[in-house]
Amino acid sequence: MWVGEVAPRQWSVYYCRMQSLARSRGRGRPSKSESEDIARRIVEAGWSAIIANGYNAASMEAIAEVACVSKRTLYSYYATKSALFEAVFEARLTTWSARSFPDVKRGTMVQSLGTFCRMVVGQLEKADTQAVIKLVLTEATTFTDIGRVFDRHAFGLARSRIIELINSATDACDYDLSRSGQYADALLDTIWGWFSRRAIVGQVPPTSDQTADLLERSNALIRLLHKG
Amino acid sequence: MWVGEVAPRQWSVYYCRMQSLARSRGRGRPSKSESEDIARRIVEAGWSAIIANGYNAASMEAIAEVACVSKRTLYSYYATKSALFEAVFEARLTTWSARSFPDVKRGTMVQSLGTFCRMVVGQLEKADTQAVIKLVLTEATTFTDIGRVFDRHAFGLARSRIIELINSATDACDYDLSRSGQYADALLDTIWGWFSRRAIVGQVPPTSDQTADLLERSNALIRLLHKG
């Protein structure tokens, strides 16, 4: 059910040889573009390792090998495994969040929040989103760094997006905007509970009936914001 | 933050010696009470092992040692590690669920469901409940048996309890009782999302303000049931 992305090790060995051949022409400090390439390779290798083996079992040695850099170079980029994984997870979440919480066309409160819910459900159906969530579920209660990064880049961004939607709704005057933060938390908890409960009992992806239920709940919760 | 229960190994070695001394007086098939004692020790040792090391790393050999039985005896009780853990988890959840979902005095819909939410929150503040939930979060997406047992004994029991409360509310005639299952799922997802999101970002136990928020959401969701 969950799909991870495992680094193609054989390809990596071939790539390493090509790289060292290219480098043998001239040694010294890597150029800016070489340095960016190294950073990108480290982050990709780190992501593959954590998805394949989990945070605890992923080794810096194996990551250096897959990224085709020396351990010394790896540690000059990231002094600790924890710092590397924070960067890896942050990079993945930044891409994921940008795709998950795009702009919603301005509409009524019910329309905007409904569109938001449908977009998030669309993202939750994707294999790489499920891989991120599996990682969060399995690792975050042990490795609090992962929880904090996820909080900032996923829950935090979604929360700001919901608050923006509430404040810019065409019928915003009917609602108590001072409570938008409370509503955003209620909606996030509802979506998170709805999805993670299904992930835990092995009912992923959700059915269209379950998606309709989620939209109905989002509307019921709008009552929290309504004046009077 | 999470509190597990680790088996006192030294005590266990001493206990094993005492047991084998007692048994050396007369050999043969264990009596019914001896057999129950063995089963209880296996389940306790299994629980300690899974809490300390996780499902994957817990070994049948170590469990037999802590339970003070031979591997042969252990396998005669549980043929596979998966069967043992299903029993271990089921035993723990049965105790936990009985305590978590007791009878609620009959009242209005808002009163009964409010009391239910407060009781569940009270349970979620306990260390052993948190240990169970940590186990579910970390293991269930990989080991679907754990998810299924948790679904049956925790979500399943809570769901039935909520439906009973809805149907026996003193103002039940104002509500559409045919939708009680949908409401029960909405409330469960809300409580689960509310708690597990906090567990993931390291904000456990919840504050009293957060508990008040949960009660308000439960009331907002009652709109799903209200007629008209």
Interface residues (C-beta under 8 A of the other chain):
Chain A: W2 K134 V136 L137 T138 E139 A140 T141 T142 T144 G147 R148 F150 D151 F155 Q182 D185 A186 L188 D189 T190 I191 W192 G193 W194 S196 R197 A199 I200 V201 G202 D213 E216 R217 A220 L221 R223 L224
Chain B: W2 K134 V136 L137 T138 E139 A140 T141 T142 T144 G147 R148 F150 D151 F155 Q182 D185 A186 L188 D189 T190 I191 W192 G193 W194 S196 R197 A199 I200 V201 G202 D213 E216 R217 A220 L221 R223 L224
